[in-house]
Amino acid sequence: MDAFRHTARVVATTVAALALATGLSTNAQAANGTLHYVNVNGDDFTTENPANGECFLLVSGAIRVDNRTDSEATVYSDHGCEDPLGSPMPPFSSRDFGEPVPHSVMFG
């Protein structure tokens, strides 16, 4: 019975160490910098260090988007980041929009 407990303890310790090491290496990455946009009403919005792979809504749609981050940004005509508007915006670039205006953006 002692051999079983010892083996179980070794396995549990190994699994815990693996989970800790894997968990630390898979932290969510963020785009370093600022997303700034002006919506169709002329209101300014800013988001600091947006997470890569997360869909962000652009309130009322954007007429100008400034990607002041170190990650590529893709803007979308819909609210769910499914219908891209043109090619992705490179890091540290800006773009003006007419119709249709983007309603969401995703980084990474």
N, C-alpha and C positions, 0 to 999 in steps of 0.2 A: 504494500500500500504506500510506503514511503517513496518508492521509486516512481510510482504513478504521480504523486503530489509534486515531486521534484521535476518530472518531465512536464507536467502541466504548468508549473511556475515558470520554467524555462521558455515554454511556448508562449505563455501570456506575456512575458517580458519582451520576447522577440517581436511579437505582434504589436505591442505598445510602442516599442522603439521604431518599428517600421511605419506605423501610423503617424507618429510624431514627425519623423523625417519627411515622409510624403506630404503631410499636411502643411509643413512649413514651405515646401517647394511649390505648392500649388495655390499660393495666395493670389487673389484677384489683382490683376495689373491695372493700373490707371494711366490714362493719357496725362502726362505732366504738362500743366499749363491751364489755359482758360479757353472755354468756348464762350463767345459773345455773339449775340444776335439781336437784330431789331425786328419786331413783329410788324404785321400789316397796320397796326394802330400807331406805330412810331415808338412803342415802348422798348426799352433796353433790358436785356436779360443776360446774366452771366452765370456760368457754372465752372467751378474750380476743380481741376483734376478729375474729369469724368471717367468712370470705369469703362474699360474696353469691353466690348461685347454686350453692353447694356443699352437698351433702346431708351432715348430721352425724347420727350415730347417738346415740341417748339410751340409755345402758347400762341394761338391764333394764326400760326403760320409765319414764316420768316421771309422778309424781303432782302435781308443781308445777313450773311453768316461769316464770322471771323473765327477760323480755326487756329487759335494761338497755342496749340498743343504740339507735342512731339509725335503724335499719332495721326494716321490717316482718318478722315471723317467722311462717312457716306451719309448724304441727306436723302430723305424719302418723302414722296408726295402724300403718303398715308400716315396714320397715327401709330402704326405697329411695325415700322421698319421692314416693310415687305416690298415696296415699289420704289426702287432707287431713281433719283433724278440725276441722270448723267453720271459722269465718272466721279470716283471718290476725290475729295479735296485733300491735297497733300498737306503735311504739317506746315504751320505758319503761312497759311494762305487765306484769302477772302473771296467771297463770291456774292454778287447781287442776283436776285431772282425776280422774275415777273410771274406770269401765270404759266404753269401751276407753281405755287409756292410750296416749299417743304414744310411738313408738319412733324417730322421726327428726324433724329440723327443717331448714328451709332459710330463708335470709335473702334479702331483696331483692325 
